[in-house]
């Protein structure tokens, strides 16, 4: 490394030092020095040019979820900075490490009304865990280190770095280019529970008659599924999850009940929530969806709560025992305590088997229907049969999400099902699936979305074809914003207003981008077409004309979350 380095080059070398392998972003005039540094330097980072800054952030989010490494996105000043926001708030609220780098106008032009001027620091502050606009080139290395330290420690979240145009040309001391290897992944610098907390949690659990564990995304983020399995099997406790908690155990595990709550939960899983005399929340905020707007646990139910964030403990329920710490370390301590106790068993596997049998009996009646439009359950059953055990599935929060959460059977623990449950922005899955594929290229990646969602980010099909990513896109086509139309049915007496749009031939649209595509209206053709799409070695899309949500038996307890 020479003694001459400018700010843009320093940023590239800092990203390399932090172990970054992929950057997703969109070019702009304020990013010219950064792009020139990326072009001219030897760094081993793959830059993926996107067609929208929102998509860049969603790709970084999907990448972070499957790799456990911070996802990196970038964009230019002005509109670029505002477009990148949706991905940052989703990552922060979902506890995933995503760094947005937005280039900015020159520091020397602040306050002179230059083109694309916006107060980026103020803009990003409420939506990120850590945020700054760098004012001097010499600060770049330590600000990058600070961003990675903030993103990866404690409860992970999003960070933002603003990079003014002029400081990208200013000199930086190469001796300051270094990084902490611990912050290459998240969670970094895990913290265990305070002394006595695990013992108190065990005492409470063993004193219950009918306990239920409810897991959120924190269990998967921490990689705590092995410790959770030991606990569940040792005590034979049933385990339920939020949508984000899917993968805490494999769905085939005898103690795994499935998703509970108003979205993706069913009557059978809800019975367990209502019957529990003690609920053990793990890595979850006990928010409105999982609890069906706090219908259950019922008042008086005893609560034990594990989380890395002390702010969520006791936020919604009086908590008997709170255990603050990394989930993997906390559950390891609980299992160590149980090693010294006499075994108690709660009969969870038997109760789970009975409830799941009733749930899937009802599901199969619909999944085997030859009715048209095609029943959404039939699409899920087809994916259950055809996808390999390590497939990565990315779903938009609309039509596909409750069906996947209720009925898809994930064979492995870990993050193999991804959906943006924090804020539920449409258009997520088409973009995030590319980030997930880059993070886990050996896994078959499938992206599910409604036709409303497809319209948000269809332009990224060009990005997918440019990179020859063998992703299969499945569009649930019902010619409306289905979730809202179903909400108008349930809450407004079917007084529908401005939720329908004209039917689009999504297969034809995708084909124009170079994606091999099919349109399926006949249920009898679904298996054959889906098998061909999944096996193809390039991008594919299957446009499935499905039953509208307002007419369907969707696994949704409460449409208004």
C-alpha positions as CSV (number, residue, x, y, z in Angstrom):
1,X,0.0,0.0,0.0
2,X,1.4,3.4,-1.0
3,X,1.5,6.5,1.2
4,X,-1.1,8.1,-1.1
5,X,-4.8,7.3,-0.6
6,X,-7.9,9.4,-1.0
7,X,-11.1,9.1,0.9
8,X,-12.9,7.0,-1.7
9,X,-10.0,4.5,-1.8
10,X,-9.9,4.5,1.9
11,X,-13.6,3.5,2.0
12,X,-13.0,0.6,-0.4
13,X,-10.0,-0.6,1.7
14,X,-12.0,-0.4,4.9
15,X,-14.8,-2.4,3.4
16,X,-12.3,-5.0,2.4
17,X,-10.7,-5.0,5.8
18,X,-14.2,-5.5,7.3
19,X,-14.5,-8.7,5.3
20,X,-17.1,-7.3,2.8
21,X,-17.5,-9.5,-0.2
22,X,-20.6,-8.0,-1.9
23,X,-22.0,-4.4,-2.3
24,X,-25.4,-3.8,-3.8
25,X,-25.9,-0.3,-5.2
26,X,-26.9,2.3,-7.8
27,X,-24.6,4.8,-9.5
28,X,-24.9,8.6,-9.2
29,X,-22.9,11.7,-9.8
30,X,-21.9,12.2,-6.1
31,X,-20.6,8.6,-6.2
32,X,-18.1,9.1,-9.0
33,X,-14.9,8.9,-6.9
34,X,-16.2,5.8,-5.0
35,X,-17.0,4.0,-8.2
36,X,-13.7,4.9,-9.7
37,X,-11.9,3.5,-6.7
38,X,-14.0,0.3,-6.9
39,X,-13.0,0.0,-10.6
40,X,-9.4,0.7,-10.2
41,X,-8.4,-1.1,-6.9
42,X,-7.7,-4.7,-6.2
43,X,-10.2,-5.6,-3.4
44,X,-12.1,-8.8,-4.1
45,X,-15.5,-7.1,-3.6
46,X,-18.3,-7.9,-6.1
47,X,-20.4,-4.8,-6.8
48,X,-24.0,-5.6,-7.9
49,X,-25.5,-2.8,-9.9
50,X,-29.3,-2.5,-9.1
51,X,-32.1,-0.6,-10.8
52,X,-33.5,1.0,-7.6
53,X,-31.9,2.0,-4.3
54,X,-34.8,0.3,-2.4
55,X,-33.8,-2.9,-4.1
56,X,-30.2,-2.5,-3.2
57,X,-31.1,-2.2,0.5
58,X,-33.5,-5.3,0.2
59,X,-30.7,-7.3,-1.4
60,X,-28.3,-6.3,1.4
61,X,-31.0,-7.4,3.9
62,X,-31.5,-10.8,2.2
63,X,-27.7,-11.3,2.1
64,X,-27.4,-10.5,5.8
65,X,-30.1,-12.9,6.8
66,X,-28.6,-16.0,5.1
67,X,-24.9,-15.3,5.8
68,X,-24.8,-13.7,9.3
69,X,-22.5,-11.1,7.8
70,X,-23.4,-7.4,7.4
71,X,-25.2,-6.6,4.1
72,X,-23.8,-3.5,2.3
73,X,-25.8,-1.2,0.0
74,X,-25.0,2.2,-1.5
75,X,-26.6,5.0,-3.4
76,X,-26.2,8.6,-4.4
77,X,-27.4,11.8,-2.8
78,X,-30.9,13.3,-2.8
79,X,-33.4,10.8,-4.2
80,X,-31.0,8.0,-3.8
81,X,-30.7,8.6,-0.1
82,X,-34.5,8.8,0.3
83,X,-35.2,5.7,-1.8
84,X,-32.7,3.6,0.3
85,X,-34.7,4.3,3.5
86,X,-37.3,1.5,3.4
87,X,-34.6,-1.2,3.5
88,X,-32.9,0.4,6.5
89,X,-35.9,0.6,8.7
90,X,-36.8,-3.0,7.8
91,X,-33.3,-4.2,8.7
92,X,-33.2,-2.3,12.0
93,X,-36.6,-3.4,13.2
94,X,-35.9,-7.0,12.2
95,X,-32.5,-6.9,13.9
96,X,-30.3,-7.5,10.9
97,X,-27.0,-5.7,10.2
98,X,-27.2,-3.6,7.0
99,X,-25.0,-0.7,6.2
100,X,-26.1,2.0,3.8
101,X,-23.4,4.2,2.3
102,X,-24.9,7.3,0.6
103,X,-22.6,9.7,-1.2
104,X,-23.5,13.4,-0.6
105,X,-23.0,16.9,-1.9
106,X,-19.7,18.5,-1.1
107,X,-19.2,19.8,2.5
108,X,-18.1,23.1,0.9
109,X,-21.5,23.6,-0.7
110,X,-23.7,23.0,2.4
111,X,-26.4,25.6,2.7
112,X,-25.8,27.0,-0.8
113,X,-28.9,25.2,-2.3
114,X,-26.9,22.8,-4.5
115,X,-28.7,20.1,-6.4
116,X,-29.8,17.1,-4.3
117,X,-29.1,18.7,-1.0
118,X,-30.8,17.0,1.9
119,X,-29.8,16.6,5.6
120,X,-28.9,13.0,5.4
121,X,-28.0,12.7,9.1
122,X,-31.4,14.0,10.2
123,X,-33.1,11.8,7.5
124,X,-31.5,8.6,8.7
125,X,-31.4,9.2,12.4
126,X,-34.8,7.7,13.4
127,X,-34.4,4.7,11.2
128,X,-31.0,3.4,12.0
129,X,-29.0,2.1,15.0
130,X,-26.0,4.2,14.1
131,X,-25.7,7.1,11.7
132,X,-23.3,9.9,10.6
133,X,-22.3,12.0,7.7
134,X,-18.5,12.1,7.6
135,X,-17.1,15.6,7.5
136,X,-13.4,14.9,7.0
137,X,-11.6,12.2,5.0
138,X,-9.4,11.3,7.9
139,X,-12.5,10.2,9.8
140,X,-13.5,7.6,7.3
141,X,-11.6,4.6,8.7
142,X,-12.8,5.0,12.3
143,X,-16.4,5.8,11.2
144,X,-16.5,2.6,9.2
145,X,-15.3,0.7,12.2
146,X,-17.9,2.4,14.4
147,X,-20.7,1.5,12.0
148,X,-19.7,-2.2,11.9
149,X,-19.3,-2.3,15.7
150,X,-22.8,-0.8,16.2
151,X,-24.4,-3.0,13.6
152,X,-23.1,-6.2,14.9
153,X,-23.1,-5.9,18.7
154,X,-26.1,-6.1,21.1
155,X,-29.3,-6.2,19.1
156,X,-28.1,-6.0,15.5
157,X,-29.5,-3.3,13.3
158,X,-28.9,-0.9,10.4
159,X,-26.2,1.8,10.1
160,X,-25.7,4.7,7.7
161,X,-22.6,6.5,6.5
162,X,-22.9,9.7,4.5
163,X,-19.9,10.4,2.2
164,X,-19.7,13.9,0.8
165,X,-18.3,14.3,-2.7
166,X,-15.3,16.5,-1.9
167,X,-13.9,14.4,1.0
168,X,-13.7,11.4,-1.3
169,X,-10.7,13.2,-2.9
170,X,-9.0,14.3,0.3
171,X,-6.0,12.3,1.6
172,X,-6.3,9.5,4.3
173,X,-3.4,7.9,6.2
174,X,-3.1,4.3,5.1
175,X,-1.9,3.3,8.5
176,X,-5.4,3.8,9.8
177,X,-6.8,1.1,7.5
178,X,-7.6,-1.7,9.9
179,X,-10.7,-3.5,11.2
180,X,-11.8,-5.7,14.1
181,X,-12.4,-9.2,12.8
182,X,-15.0,-9.9,15.5
183,X,-17.3,-7.4,13.7
184,X,-17.2,-9.2,10.4
185,X,-20.2,-11.2,11.5
186,X,-23.2,-10.7,13.8
187,X,-24.0,-11.1,16.7
188,X,-20.5,-10.0,17.7
189,X,-19.2,-9.8,21.3
190,X,-22.1,-11.9,22.6
191,X,-23.1,-11.3,26.2
192,X,-24.3,-13.9,28.6
193,X,-27.1,-13.6,31.2
194,X,-26.4,-12.1,34.6
195,X,-25.7,-14.7,37.4
196,X,-28.9,-16.3,38.7
197,X,-31.1,-15.4,35.7
198,X,-31.0,-18.8,34.1
199,X,-31.7,-20.5,37.4
200,X,-34.7,-18.3,38.0
201,X,-36.0,-19.1,34.5
202,X,-35.6,-22.8,35.1
203,X,-37.4,-22.6,38.4
204,X,-40.4,-20.9,36.8
205,X,-40.6,-23.3,33.9
206,X,-40.4,-26.4,36.0
207,X,-43.2,-25.1,38.3
208,X,-45.6,-24.8,35.3
209,X,-48.2,-27.4,34.3
210,X,-48.6,-26.5,30.6
211,X,-45.7,-24.3,29.4
212,X,-45.3,-23.1,25.8
213,X,-42.1,-21.7,24.2
214,X,-42.7,-19.0,21.6
215,X,-39.7,-18.1,19.6
216,X,-39.0,-15.0,17.5
217,X,-36.3,-14.1,15.0
218,X,-33.7,-13.7,17.8
219,X,-33.3,-17.4,18.1
220,X,-32.4,-17.8,14.5
221,X,-30.2,-14.7,14.4
222,X,-28.2,-16.0,17.4
223,X,-28.0,-19.5,15.9
224,X,-29.5,-20.9,19.1
225,X,-31.5,-23.8,17.5
226,X,-29.3,-26.6,18.9
227,X,-29.6,-25.3,22.4
228,X,-33.3,-24.8,21.9
229,X,-33.7,-28.4,20.7
230,X,-31.9,-29.7,23.7
231,X,-34.2,-27.8,26.0
232,X,-37.4,-28.7,24.2
233,X,-36.4,-32.4,24.0
234,X,-35.2,-32.6,27.6
235,X,-38.5,-31.2,29.0
236,X,-40.7,-32.2,26.1
237,X,-42.1,-28.7,25.8
238,X,-44.0,-27.6,22.7
239,X,-42.4,-24.8,20.7
240,X,-44.2,-22.2,18.6
241,X,-42.8,-19.3,16.6
242,X,-43.6,-16.0,15.2
243,X,-43.3,-15.6,11.4
244,X,-39.8,-14.3,11.9
245,X,-39.0,-17.2,14.3
246,X,-39.5,-19.9,11.6
247,X,-36.4,-22.0,11.6
248,X,-35.9,-21.9,15.4
249,X,-36.5,-25.7,15.0
250,X,-37.1,-27.7,11.9
251,X,-40.8,-28.0,11.2
252,X,-40.3,-31.8,11.3
253,X,-39.1,-31.7,14.9
254,X,-41.6,-33.4,17.1
255,X,-41.9,-30.5,19.5
256,X,-42.4,-27.8,16.7
257,X,-46.0,-26.7,16.7
258,X,-45.6,-24.0,14.1
259,X,-46.5,-20.3,13.7
260,X,-49.0,-18.8,16.1
261,X,-50.8,-15.5,15.9
262,X,-53.0,-13.5,13.5
263,X,-50.9,-14.1,10.4
264,X,-49.9,-17.7,9.5
265,X,-51.4,-19.1,12.7
266,X,-54.3,-21.4,12.7
267,X,-57.0,-22.4,15.2
268,X,-55.0,-25.4,16.2
269,X,-51.8,-23.5,17.0
270,X,-53.8,-20.8,18.7
271,X,-55.3,-23.4,21.1
272,X,-51.8,-23.9,22.5
273,X,-51.4,-20.1,23.2
274,X,-54.7,-20.0,25.0
275,X,-54.1,-23.1,27.0
276,X,-50.6,-22.3,28.3
277,X,-50.3,-21.4,32.0
278,X,-46.7,-20.2,31.3
279,X,-45.3,-18.7,28.1
280,X,-41.6,-18.5,27.5
281,X,-40.9,-15.8,25.0
282,X,-37.5,-16.2,23.3
283,X,-36.0,-13.5,21.1
284,X,-39.3,-12.0,20.4
285,X,-41.1,-8.7,21.2
286,X,-44.5,-10.2,21.8
287,X,-46.0,-7.7,19.4
288,X,-49.4,-7.4,17.8
289,X,-49.1,-10.2,15.1
290,X,-47.8,-13.1,17.3
291,X,-50.3,-12.3,20.1
292,X,-53.3,-11.4,17.8
293,X,-53.2,-7.9,19.3
294,X,-52.5,-9.3,22.8
295,X,-55.5,-11.7,22.9
296,X,-53.1,-14.3,24.2
297,X,-51.3,-14.9,26.4
298,X,-54.3,-14.1,28.5
299,X,-54.1,-11.8,31.6
300,X,-52.6,-13.8,34.5
301,X,-50.5,-16.1,32.3
302,X,-47.0,-16.3,33.8
303,X,-44.3,-15.0,31.5
304,X,-40.6,-15.8,31.2
305,X,-38.8,-13.7,28.6
306,X,-35.4,-14.2,27.0
307,X,-34.0,-11.4,24.8
308,X,-30.7,-9.7,24.0
309,X,-32.5,-6.3,24.2
310,X,-33.7,-5.4,27.7
311,X,-36.2,-2.9,26.3
312,X,-38.5,-5.6,25.1
313,X,-38.8,-7.5,28.4
314,X,-41.9,-6.4,30.2
315,X,-42.9,-4.0,27.4
316,X,-46.2,-5.8,26.8
317,X,-46.7,-8.3,29.6
318,X,-45.9,-8.4,33.3
319,X,-42.8,-10.6,33.3
320,X,-42.0,-13.0,36.1
321,X,-38.4,-13.7,35.0
322,X,-36.4,-11.7,32.4
323,X,-33.2,-13.1,31.0
324,X,-31.1,-10.5,29.1
325,X,-28.4,-11.9,26.9
326,X,-27.5,-13.6,23.7
327,X,-30.0,-16.4,23.1
328,X,-27.4,-19.1,22.4
329,X,-25.5,-18.3,25.5
330,X,-28.6,-17.9,27.6
331,X,-30.0,-21.3,26.5
332,X,-26.7,-23.0,27.0
333,X,-26.8,-21.7,30.6
334,X,-30.4,-22.9,31.0
335,X,-29.3,-26.4,29.8
336,X,-26.4,-26.4,32.1
337,X,-28.7,-25.7,35.0
338,X,-31.1,-28.5,33.9
339,X,-28.1,-30.9,33.9
340,X,-28.2,-30.5,37.7
341,X,-31.9,-30.9,38.1
342,X,-34.3,-33.9,38.1
343,X,-35.9,-34.4,34.7
344,X,-39.5,-33.2,34.2
345,X,-41.5,-33.8,31.0
346,X,-44.6,-31.9,29.9
347,X,-45.9,-34.1,27.1
348,X,-45.4,-31.5,24.4
349,X,-44.6,-33.8,21.4
350,X,-47.9,-35.7,21.8
351,X,-49.9,-32.5,22.0
352,X,-48.1,-31.0,19.0
353,X,-48.7,-34.2,16.9
354,X,-52.4,-34.1,17.6
355,X,-52.8,-30.4,16.7
356,X,-50.7,-30.6,13.6
357,X,-52.7,-33.7,12.4
358,X,-55.9,-31.7,12.6
359,X,-54.3,-28.6,11.0
360,X,-52.9,-30.5,8.0
361,X,-56.0,-32.6,7.5
362,X,-57.9,-29.4,6.8
363,X,-55.0,-28.0,4.7
364,X,-54.9,-31.1,2.4
365,X,-58.6,-30.9,1.6
366,X,-57.9,-27.5,0.0
367,X,-54.4,-28.3,-1.3
368,X,-55.8,-31.3,-3.3
369,X,-58.7,-29.3,-4.8
370,X,-58.9,-29.1,-8.6
371,X,-60.9,-25.9,-8.5
372,X,-60.0,-22.9,-10.5
373,X,-58.8,-20.3,-9.8
374,X,-56.1,-22.4,-8.2
375,X,-56.2,-22.6,-4.4
376,X,-53.1,-21.0,-2.8
377,X,-52.9,-24.1,-0.6
378,X,-52.2,-26.1,-3.7
379,X,-49.2,-23.9,-4.5
380,X,-47.7,-24.5,-1.1
381,X,-48.3,-28.2,-1.2
382,X,-46.5,-28.3,-4.6
383,X,-43.5,-26.4,-3.2
384,X,-43.5,-28.8,-0.2
385,X,-43.1,-31.7,-2.6
386,X,-40.6,-30.3,-5.0
387,X,-38.2,-28.1,-3.2
388,X,-34.9,-29.5,-1.8
389,X,-34.5,-29.4,2.0
390,X,-32.0,-26.6,1.9
391,X,-34.0,-24.3,-0.4
392,X,-34.1,-20.6,0.5
393,X,-37.6,-19.1,0.3
394,X,-38.2,-15.4,0.3
395,X,-41.8,-14.1,0.6
396,X,-43.4,-10.8,0.3
397,X,-45.7,-10.0,3.3
398,X,-48.9,-10.3,1.2
399,X,-50.8,-13.3,-0.2
400,X,-48.0,-15.9,0.0
401,X,-46.8,-15.1,3.6
402,X,-49.6,-16.5,5.7
403,X,-49.9,-19.7,3.6
404,X,-46.2,-20.3,3.7
405,X,-46.0,-19.6,7.5
406,X,-48.9,-21.9,8.3
407,X,-48.2,-24.8,6.0
408,X,-44.7,-24.9,4.5
409,X,-42.6,-27.6,6.1
410,X,-39.0,-26.5,6.5
411,X,-36.8,-29.5,7.0
412,X,-33.8,-27.7,8.5
413,X,-33.4,-25.3,11.4
414,X,-31.9,-21.9,10.5
415,X,-32.8,-19.0,8.2
416,X,-34.3,-20.7,5.2
417,X,-37.5,-18.7,5.1
418,X,-37.3,-15.0,4.8
419,X,-40.0,-12.3,4.9
420,X,-40.0,-8.7,5.8
421,X,-42.3,-8.7,8.8
422,X,-41.2,-5.5,10.6
423,X,-42.8,-3.1,8.2
424,X,-44.2,-5.3,5.4
425,X,-43.2,-3.2,2.4
426,X,-44.3,-4.7,-0.9
427,X,-41.7,-5.5,-3.5
428,X,-39.2,-7.0,-1.0
429,X,-38.9,-10.6,-2.1
430,X,-38.0,-10.0,-5.8
431,X,-35.0,-8.0,-4.7
432,X,-34.1,-9.7,-1.4
433,X,-34.0,-13.1,-3.2
434,X,-31.0,-11.9,-5.3
435,X,-29.1,-10.9,-2.1
436,X,-30.0,-14.2,-0.5
437,X,-28.7,-16.1,-3.6
438,X,-25.4,-14.2,-3.6
439,X,-25.1,-15.1,0.1
440,X,-26.0,-18.8,-0.3
441,X,-25.5,-19.6,-4.0
442,X,-25.6,-23.4,-3.6
443,X,-29.2,-23.2,-2.2
444,X,-32.1,-23.2,-4.6
445,X,-33.7,-19.8,-4.1
446,X,-37.4,-19.2,-4.6
447,X,-39.2,-15.8,-4.3
448,X,-42.9,-15.6,-3.7
449,X,-45.1,-12.5,-4.2
450,X,-48.5,-11.3,-5.0
451,X,-49.1,-9.5,-8.3
452,X,-49.4,-6.2,-6.3
453,X,-45.9,-6.7,-5.0
454,X,-44.5,-7.7,-8.5
455,X,-45.4,-4.2,-9.7
456,X,-43.1,-2.5,-7.2
457,X,-39.8,-4.0,-8.2
458,X,-40.3,-5.8,-11.6
459,X,-37.4,-3.8,-13.0
460,X,-35.0,-5.9,-11.0
461,X,-35.7,-8.8,-13.3
462,X,-33.1,-7.2,-15.5
463,X,-30.6,-7.4,-12.7
464,X,-31.4,-11.0,-12.1
465,X,-31.0,-12.0,-15.7
466,X,-27.8,-9.9,-16.0
467,X,-26.3,-12.1,-13.3
468,X,-27.9,-15.3,-14.5
469,X,-29.2,-16.0,-11.0
470,X,-31.2,-19.3,-11.1
471,X,-34.0,-17.9,-8.9
472,X,-37.6,-19.1,-9.3
473,X,-40.2,-16.4,-8.9
474,X,-43.8,-17.4,-8.1
475,X,-46.5,-14.8,-8.5
476,X,-49.8,-15.3,-6.8
477,X,-52.0,-13.5,-9.3
478,X,-55.4,-12.3,-8.1
479,X,-55.6,-8.8,-9.7
480,X,-55.9,-6.9,-6.5
481,X,-54.1,-5.8,-3.4
482,X,-55.4,-8.9,-1.7
483,X,-54.6,-8.2,1.9
484,X,-56.4,-4.9,1.9
485,X,-59.3,-6.3,0.0
486,X,-59.7,-9.1,2.5
487,X,-59.4,-6.5,5.3
488,X,-62.2,-4.5,3.7
489,X,-64.3,-7.7,3.6
490,X,-63.7,-8.4,7.3
491,X,-63.7,-5.0,8.8
492,X,-65.9,-2.9,6.4
493,X,-68.6,-5.4,5.4
494,X,-67.2,-6.1,2.0
495,X,-67.4,-2.4,1.0
496,X,-64.6,-2.6,-1.5
497,X,-62.9,0.6,-2.7
498,X,-59.8,1.1,-4.9
499,X,-58.1,-2.2,-4.2
500,X,-58.6,-3.9,-7.7
501,X,-56.5,-3.5,-10.8
502,X,-56.4,-5.0,-14.2
503,X,-54.9,-8.5,-14.6
504,X,-51.4,-8.4,-16.0
505,X,-49.6,-11.3,-17.8
506,X,-46.6,-11.4,-15.5
507,X,-45.1,-14.3,-17.5
508,X,-45.0,-12.1,-20.6
509,X,-43.5,-9.2,-18.6
510,X,-40.8,-11.5,-17.2
511,X,-40.1,-13.0,-20.6
512,X,-39.4,-9.6,-22.0
513,X,-36.6,-9.3,-19.4
514,X,-35.2,-12.7,-20.6
515,X,-36.7,-14.8,-17.8
516,X,-38.1,-18.2,-18.8
517,X,-41.7,-18.0,-17.8
518,X,-45.0,-19.8,-17.6
519,X,-48.6,-18.8,-16.8
520,X,-50.7,-21.4,-15.0
521,X,-54.5,-21.4,-14.7
522,X,-55.2,-25.1,-14.8
523,X,-54.4,-26.8,-11.4
524,X,-53.5,-30.0,-13.2
525,X,-50.5,-28.2,-14.9
526,X,-49.1,-26.7,-11.7
527,X,-46.8,-29.6,-10.6
528,X,-45.3,-30.1,-14.1
529,X,-44.6,-26.4,-14.6
530,X,-43.2,-25.8,-11.2
531,X,-40.9,-28.8,-11.4
532,X,-39.5,-27.5,-14.7
533,X,-39.1,-24.0,-13.3
534,X,-37.2,-25.2,-10.3
535,X,-34.9,-27.4,-12.3
536,X,-34.0,-24.7,-14.9
537,X,-30.4,-23.4,-14.6
538,X,-31.4,-19.7,-15.1
539,X,-34.0,-17.3,-13.7
540,X,-37.7,-18.5,-14.1
541,X,-41.1,-17.1,-13.2
542,X,-44.4,-18.9,-12.7
543,X,-47.5,-16.7,-12.9
544,X,-50.2,-18.6,-11.0
545,X,-53.8,-17.4,-11.3
546,X,-55.0,-18.0,-7.7
547,X,-58.2,-17.7,-5.7
548,X,-58.5,-14.1,-4.3
549,X,-57.8,-13.7,-0.6
550,X,-61.2,-12.3,0.3
551,X,-62.7,-15.6,-1.0
552,X,-60.1,-17.9,0.5
553,X,-59.7,-19.8,3.8
554,X,-56.5,-18.0,4.5
555,X,-54.7,-18.8,7.8
556,X,-55.3,-15.2,9.1
557,X,-56.9,-14.7,12.5
558,X,-57.0,-10.9,12.3
559,X,-56.6,-9.0,9.0
560,X,-55.8,-5.7,10.7
561,X,-52.5,-6.3,12.4
